[in-house]
């Protein structure tokens, strides 16, 4: 019997589309098809793979407005952010279209005059991806583009909240000429599909973006078949503002980092660590700018803060705010919401908390919402200690115009991505990924294609 799940607009609870759930048999067949397709796709020359990727990118850009509106309907983010994400998504395809032609080998000097040693790189095989709801376009292309460029085949399970954007992008990949079995999607329960992916002998690599607990489970389940894994997991980014910082610029960058996608990103600033001498001035400037952020439906051009994706996310945010207030935090602005469980929408107004302490949940747990806790520091080592005091190590930010302070912070912050006077350091050309429990491997940049390649060396003797 065919079953479906409903994709709803988180801004008003209205039905966007019903999506068919793939059966276990259908998913296993798709995995087999991807494995079989690898035999031919891996033999397509790099220049042709590059051409097809560029054609895919062009198709996406030709349908940019349609994709962005669809993304906003299923995700809730403001339309201007969705438009920006489409560009961000194609930037990965464009980058790896070029990298396809730069998968180089090398010759190693042999220890004998009669030998030659040649090192080559070859695609790893079928890649299975699981992507999150918060960036349904970019998180998929960031994985699919290097996989296809390397000569791998690719199958993805998008998030149940936001599958439509991914489905549309893959349809366009097929229109661009990429074989249907070379890039596929399946829909279903995350745990069930994840177990089919990790348990399949056809899959040689798992790539995942999402929570740390789920990532750990996928790593464990991949061990039995020794699959390669790339994990982009949770974050809890600190943002340090030093006493010599340009405060107006720091506030501007804080707004851009913290409140993008209503704070529902893994790299957004979650803990604002501000020098005590500028704490009040920075907080006042931040509140002034936060007050300008309009909350509403993402299709409204004036909207800057869209809805929370679902009730679970909403409840976590409210729990963190309540816990902070009980433990002595002061609300400078916000702590308001517009939510209707029956209708299916949850809005949280941008909130700034002062007098925050390390014992509060909001300082220990990743916040996926528009809430900015502010804590002060006196000595630089204290700021570093607060910043590093979590198991996460994805992104960190700091603001200073002193090169000595900046150098010290850049060397002592245990994070894979660090922005110095930069609240938006991401890009297709840079290696994105975290330290500690924030992940394994890197996506983007020269490093981003490496996880999809195996190294082989050939020793030729008797010459």
VOTORLUM-191972 format. One record per residue (C-alpha): x, y, z; residue in one letter. Coordinates in pm, whole numbers, plus 50000, padded with zeros to 5 digits. Layout:
XYZA...
//
This chain:
500005000050000X501305034449904X501785057750202X502515094950218X503665121650461X502565157750458X504925186850401X503475217450571X504335254350565X505725262250913X504505298250878X500815288850882X500485251150895X499015248750546X499665217950333X502355223350071X502425188349924X502045151750010X505155130849946X505245093649885X507185072850135X509475047949967X509145011750076X512084991650201X512104972549872X512155004849671X515065018649873X517054986449837X516394986849464X517535023049441X520755013749622X521314985049382X520645008049085X523135033349218X525725005949261X525164993148907X525245028448765X528635034048928X530175010048679X529355033348391X529345067548562X532825062248708X534115056848353X532735089948222X535745112348163X536325141448399X535695167948135X532275153448054X531385151048423X532375187548458X530195197148164X527175179148307X527655195348647X527805229848489X524645221948296X522965212248624X524035244848785X522625264248491X519305245748512X519015254648880X519735291348812X517125291748537X514575279948794X515935300549083X512745319449172X510585288249168X513045269049385X513365297649634X509595301149677X509285263449724X512065264349984X510425292450178X507085274350175X508485242150321X511265256850537X509905290750645X513075311150593X512685345950440X512555345950062X515715366550027X517575339950227X516135312450006X517295331049695X520735333949852X520755296949931X520065287849569X523175307549472X525115291149756X523965256849637X525075262549278X528415276449394X529295241349515X528295226049184X530335251948994X533365246849219X533395209049190X532735210048817X536185225448798X537715202149058X536575171848854X539365180048610X541975183548885X541955148849037X545645143148996X547925113449057X551705113549086X554845093349018X557045083249313X560775076649264X561325039149302X564015022049509X565095001749208X566125011348855X563774984648719X560624997648889X558145025948837X555585036149102X552425054348996X549785067949237X546245073149110X542915083849259X539635066349185X536035071849300X534985053849615X531635040249489X528015046649579X527585075049829X524525077250057X523675111050207X521275122550477X520625160050477X518975184150724X515895205950689X517505239650753X519465242150425X517675218050192X519455229949877X523005237549984X523515207950216X522585184249933X524695200149659X527645203249898X527665165249907X526355155949562X528645178849362X532005165049485X530655129449476X529575132249113X532715151549021X534845123549162X532925097548962X530795084149247X527085077649226X524865094549484X521625088149672X520115111649931X517405110550192X516265146350255X514655157350581X510955149450609X510215186050685X511835198750363X512135172150090X510635192449805X513645214549734X515965184549710X513515165649489X513285195349251X517075199249232X517565162649148X514865164148880X516865192748727X520045171748747X518315145548533X517145172348290X520755183848265X521785149248147X523125132848462X521865096748455X518855089948677X520585062148870X523725083048918X521855107749141X518695096949325X516525105749624X514405084449855X511925095450120X511115079350452X511765078050825X515295089350904X516165060751137X514795034050904X516455047950592X519675053750781X519805017250883X519215006450522X522015029350408X524525018350671X523624981550637X523894980050259X526914963850100X526324985949797X527055018249988X530725026550031X530375060350197X527915077850431X527785115650447X525555132450702X524705167250828X522695168851147X522805163051520X525765147851701X523765118951856X522455107951516X525935111651366X527395089151635X524755062951560X525545063851187X529255060051258X528625029551476X526285013751223X528765019850940X531505000751120X530264965951030X530894972050661X533804996350718X532175024650528X533875058050491X532025085650676X531865123450663X529975139350952X529015175950986X527435176151329X526215199851599X527695233051695X527465258451975X529365287751834X530875314252059X531215350251944X533815370352135X533785408252130X537015423552260X537265457952417X539005473052112X536455459751860X534505481751621X531195477651803X528895488951523X530525464151286X530515436651549X526795441851611X526075440851237X527975408251198X526365393751512X522915400351367X523915383851039X525295353251214X522825348751499X519515355451330X519995339650988X517215314150929X515745324751267X518895311851437X518315276851303X521815270151172X524685249351306X527195277751273X525175307051406X526515325751709X524965309552016X527015324752298X527975361652291X531075366452507X531675403852553X534395422652741X533005437453062X534135472852973X531885473952665X529115450552779X526415476852829X527265496152513X527365464952297X524115451752447X522315484652387X523465486052025X522485449751973X518995455152115X518535485551893X519255464851581X517265434451697X514225456751739X514275462951362X513905426051273X510395418751147X508905384951231X506505368450987X505845346850684X508995342850477X507115351650158X506595386950293X509465407650154X509825426750482X510285395250693X513685389850853X512745362751104X510635333550987X508985305751188X510555278251395X510445246251194X508235226151433X506835222351784X509845202551907X512195230551812X509885256551964X509645237952295X513435235152323X513855272552271X511225281652528X512735256952778X516135273452741X514705308252790X512665297653094X515665279953248X517825310853202X515255333853359X514765311053659X518535311653712X518745349653700X518995360353334X517505393753233X515505397652911X516685428852725X514295423252437X512045395252317X510815364752508X507635367752305X506095342152078X503175336251846X502385299251835X499385277351765X499885240151804X496575231651641X497245253651337X500865242251322X502955273851338X505525285651593X507155320051588X509725331551843X510585368551848X514305376451852X515495376452212X518575389852389X519435377552740X521805394552984X523355382453313X523815347853167X525905322053355X527605289553246X525125268653450X522235277853222X521065252852959X521415278952686X525165280152750X525555242352739X523115230652470X522975240652105X520245266652049X518345263851723X516445296451751X516645334651758X517935337852114X521225355152196X522645350652549X525275376252650X527995368452905X530925390653006X534635383953047X537555403253194X540715385253080X541225369752736X541965335352880X538555336153048X536875342352711X538765313352556X537825290452844X534135298952808X534295294552431X536005260552448X533925246952737X531645225052525X532125192252337X531415210952015X533985226851788X532335237151463X532445275251429X533665304551638X533835341951583X535765370351741X536075407651689X539245426951757X541495451351569X544605441251765X546715416451568X548195401451885X544785394952036X543505381351706X546465358151661X546125345252016X542415337951976X542815321651636X545395297651780X543565289352103X539965284851990X539275247851930X536985251651630X537255240751268X535915273751134X536985306951284X535845341351173X538075370951269X535965402251219X533805380150995X530385366551085X529885348250754X533045328350668X531385299750473X531935293950101X532255266449843X535995272649811X536835267050181X537005235150393X533895234650615X533915211550917X534385208751290X536635196051567X535765174451869X532155161851856X531235185351573X532265161651301X534665141951085X536045153650753X535575185650556X533135197650290X534065224250037X537405236049908X540185213449782X539615191050082X535945185149999X536515160649716X539055139349904X536465118750100X535015106149770X538325092549639X540415061749708X544195061749667X545795033449469X549445028449386X550825007149106X554314993049129X555644982448787X558664959548798X561034942248558X561504972648334X
//
